[in-house]
Every structure is written in structure tokens, then in C-alpha cells.
Amino acid sequence: MPGFDSLRNDPQASRLLGDSAKLEQLKTAPETQKLFDMLRQGTGGDLEQAAGKAAKGDTGQLMGAIRRLMADPEGAQLIQKMKEKLK
């Protein structure tokens, strides 16, 4: 999986990062909140620590949680809803 730095080079990510209204809409969406809840569960309740480790190069815990989320039918459906909102 590409690193977080690759987001800077992604045109869609760049557009999203420049659209504060879209970011706020995404941040407060029920789907986003549910996804974060599922990620917290997948990281043993400490998503922030897992994200901090990932930022320093240790992506194992966070990637495991993301894989479980994507394998879960509810998680996959939530991700698809978020993708639709980003269009």
C-alpha cells in the first residue's frame, strides 16, 4: 500500500484537501463516524496510537484494522458511501 505521503501527489486527494466545506461534510457524515468507530475497535480501542505509529513508519496495527474493515460487509458498504460523497 502506498505511503501517506503519496496522498500529496493524488489529484483527488489534493482537491479534497483544498475544499474545506467538503472536508467538513465528510468529517461529520454518519458514515465517517461509524468507520472511525470500526477502526477504533480494530486497533483495540487506540486508533490515535495506531495512526501515530503509522506516521512513523510502523503501519502494521493500522493496516490490520483497515484490512478487517474492508473485509467486513458493513465496512465495505460504508467506504463505498464515502466514495460516492467524494464525487
Backbone as CSV, one residue per row, in Angstrom:
resi,resn,N_x,N_y,N_z,CA_x,CA_y,CA_z,C_x,C_y,C_z
1,MET,0.843,-1.181,0.000,0.000,0.000,0.000,0.883,1.237,0.000
2,PRO,0.535,2.241,-0.795,1.346,3.451,-0.841,1.359,4.152,0.517
3,GLY,2.408,4.900,0.754,2.515,5.642,1.995,1.601,6.851,2.024
4,PHE,1.479,7.426,3.192,0.618,8.598,3.361,1.106,9.776,2.535
5,ASP,2.420,9.856,2.302,2.970,10.952,1.506,2.453,10.929,0.074
6,SER,2.070,9.751,-0.421,1.576,9.669,-1.796,0.259,10.412,-1.975
7,LEU,-0.453,10.679,-0.881,-1.709,11.438,-0.976,-1.467,12.845,-1.512
8,ARG,-0.313,13.389,-1.224,0.006,14.739,-1.703,0.058,14.793,-3.224
9,ASN,0.401,13.670,-3.847,0.523,13.611,-5.299,-0.754,13.131,-5.982
10,ASP,-1.779,12.797,-5.206,-3.027,12.310,-5.767,-3.937,13.506,-6.058
11,PRO,-4.346,13.681,-7.318,-5.172,14.850,-7.677,-6.487,14.921,-6.905
12,GLN,-7.147,13.772,-6.714,-8.412,13.785,-5.986,-8.186,14.176,-4.527
13,ALA,-7.138,13.646,-3.914,-6.826,13.996,-2.532,-6.483,15.475,-2.423
14,SER,-5.730,15.997,-3.383,-5.367,17.412,-3.369,-6.604,18.301,-3.453
15,ARG,-7.537,17.928,-4.338,-8.781,18.709,-4.453,-9.559,18.677,-3.146
16,LEU,-9.651,17.496,-2.539,-10.382,17.356,-1.287,-9.742,18.183,-0.179
17,LEU,-8.415,18.131,-0.088,-7.726,18.883,0.957,-7.902,20.390,0.787
18,GLY,-8.144,20.841,-0.449,-8.359,22.257,-0.708,-9.808,22.693,-0.570
19,ASP,-10.721,21.772,-0.285,-12.154,22.076,-0.200,-12.622,21.908,1.243
20,SER,-12.523,22.974,2.030,-12.832,22.876,3.455,-14.293,22.512,3.707
21,ALA,-15.206,22.953,2.849,-16.622,22.613,3.030,-16.833,21.110,2.837
22,LYS,-16.193,20.543,1.819,-16.312,19.103,1.547,-15.670,18.304,2.676
23,LEU,-14.523,18.777,3.181,-13.874,18.101,4.303,-14.760,18.100,5.544
24,GLU,-15.390,19.216,5.817,-16.284,19.307,6.984,-17.472,18.376,6.807
25,GLN,-18.033,18.336,5.603,-19.161,17.452,5.319,-18.746,15.991,5.529
26,LEU,-17.581,15.645,5.042,-17.072,14.292,5.185,-16.794,13.968,6.651
27,LYS,-16.223,14.900,7.357,-15.869,14.697,8.768,-17.096,14.419,9.631
28,THR,-18.190,15.109,9.343,-19.380,14.981,10.182,-20.382,13.951,9.676
29,ALA,-20.089,13.318,8.555,-21.010,12.320,7.996,-21.137,11.125,8.930
30,PRO,-22.340,10.599,9.079,-22.530,9.416,9.937,-21.658,8.231,9.497
31,GLU,-21.450,8.100,8.178,-20.610,7.015,7.684,-19.179,7.142,8.195
32,THR,-18.681,8.358,8.223,-17.325,8.593,8.707,-17.216,8.229,10.181
33,GLN,-18.193,8.663,10.955,-18.168,8.367,12.388,-18.208,6.861,12.637
34,LYS,-19.032,6.136,11.880,-19.131,4.689,12.033,-17.820,4.018,11.619
35,LEU,-17.210,4.499,10.534,-15.930,3.938,10.095,-14.857,4.118,11.169
36,PHE,-14.813,5.303,11.759,-13.829,5.532,12.819,-14.100,4.644,14.026
37,ASP,-15.373,4.432,14.350,-15.707,3.512,15.444,-15.202,2.105,15.140
38,MET,-15.407,1.673,13.892,-14.961,0.338,13.497,-13.432,0.251,13.511
39,LEU,-12.757,1.316,13.077,-11.294,1.327,13.122,-10.780,1.306,14.558
40,ARG,-11.451,2.037,15.443,-11.057,2.014,16.858,-11.152,0.593,17.406
41,GLN,-12.243,-0.081,17.081,-12.406,-1.469,17.537,-11.294,-2.345,16.955
42,GLY,-10.965,-2.113,15.690,-9.941,-2.911,15.016,-8.537,-2.675,15.538
43,THR,-8.318,-1.543,16.207,-6.999,-1.248,16.772,-6.980,-1.455,18.280
44,GLY,-7.980,-2.138,18.783,-8.031,-2.384,20.220,-8.417,-1.146,21.005
45,GLY,-9.087,-0.208,20.355,-9.565,0.991,21.029,-8.611,2.164,20.995
46,ASP,-7.449,2.002,20.398,-6.471,3.092,20.392,-6.070,3.459,18.967
47,LEU,-7.017,4.007,18.226,-6.788,4.401,16.842,-5.726,5.487,16.750
48,GLU,-5.731,6.424,17.681,-4.769,7.518,17.640,-3.339,7.009,17.771
49,GLN,-3.136,6.045,18.664,-1.794,5.474,18.818,-1.392,4.736,17.543
50,ALA,-2.319,3.975,16.963,-2.023,3.244,15.731,-1.696,4.214,14.602
51,ALA,-2.421,5.321,14.520,-2.158,6.329,13.484,-0.794,6.976,13.713
52,GLY,-0.457,7.239,14.965,0.850,7.815,15.284,1.980,6.878,14.897
53,LYS,1.806,5.595,15.171,2.816,4.610,14.773,2.940,4.561,13.252
54,ALA,1.801,4.601,12.562,1.817,4.553,11.092,2.554,5.761,10.524
55,ALA,2.354,6.917,11.125,3.030,8.130,10.657,4.547,8.011,10.805
56,LYS,4.986,7.176,11.765,6.418,6.974,11.984,6.955,5.762,11.230
57,GLY,6.087,5.127,10.425,6.536,4.019,9.598,6.078,2.639,10.032
58,ASP,5.527,2.508,11.232,5.050,1.216,11.731,3.554,1.114,11.418
59,THR,3.229,0.615,10.238,1.844,0.624,9.759,1.054,-0.638,10.104
60,GLY,1.678,-1.614,10.722,1.055,-2.922,10.948,-0.299,-2.880,11.629
61,GLN,-0.383,-2.211,12.765,-1.630,-2.188,13.529,-2.740,-1.492,12.740
62,LEU,-2.435,-0.355,12.159,-3.446,0.391,11.414,-3.851,-0.353,10.149
63,MET,-2.895,-0.910,9.436,-3.215,-1.654,8.213,-4.057,-2.884,8.520
64,GLY,-3.783,-3.540,9.618,-4.604,-4.687,10.017,-6.041,-4.268,10.262
65,ALA,-6.223,-3.136,10.934,-7.570,-2.636,11.199,-8.276,-2.254,9.902
66,ILE,-7.541,-1.656,8.977,-8.126,-1.268,7.687,-8.505,-2.509,6.883
67,ARG,-7.656,-3.515,6.889,-7.968,-4.762,6.167,-9.231,-5.405,6.724
68,ARG,-9.344,-5.447,8.065,-10.537,-6.028,8.682,-11.772,-5.209,8.325
69,LEU,-11.622,-3.903,8.313,-12.732,-3.020,7.967,-13.194,-3.281,6.536
70,MET,-12.255,-3.397,5.619,-12.602,-3.596,4.220,-13.178,-4.994,3.968
71,ALA,-12.812,-5.967,4.790,-13.344,-7.323,4.646,-14.739,-7.458,5.251
72,ASP,-15.098,-6.537,6.128,-16.410,-6.551,6.766,-17.437,-5.977,5.791
73,PRO,-18.536,-6.674,5.529,-19.533,-6.159,4.578,-20.054,-4.764,4.946
74,GLU,-20.275,-4.527,6.226,-20.738,-3.199,6.641,-19.659,-2.148,6.387
75,GLY,-18.419,-2.472,6.697,-17.319,-1.542,6.461,-17.160,-1.229,4.987
76,ALA,-17.225,-2.260,4.144,-17.099,-2.051,2.702,-18.227,-1.165,2.182
77,GLN,-19.426,-1.356,2.702,-20.571,-0.533,2.283,-20.377,0.921,2.714
78,LEU,-19.878,1.129,3.917,-19.633,2.485,4.405,-18.563,3.180,3.564
79,ILE,-17.526,2.446,3.209,-16.466,3.028,2.372,-17.029,3.424,1.015
80,GLN,-17.891,2.588,0.457,-18.495,2.913,-0.842,-19.353,4.171,-0.734
81,LYS,-20.092,4.305,0.358,-20.912,5.520,0.549,-20.033,6.770,0.627
82,MET,-18.905,6.642,1.309,-17.995,7.782,1.422,-17.420,8.147,0.050
83,LYS,-17.060,7.130,-0.742,-16.528,7.384,-2.076,-17.549,8.155,-2.919
84,GLU,-18.810,7.773,-2.801,-19.870,8.449,-3.550,-19.994,9.905,-3.116
85,LYS,-19.827,10.168,-1.828,-19.912,11.545,-1.345,-18.752,12.401,-1.835
86,LEU,-17.637,11.769,-2.140,-16.456,12.496,-2.582,-16.506,12.894,-4.056
87,LYS,-17.432,12.344,-4.804,-17.533,12.655,-6.225,-18.074,14.034,-6.454
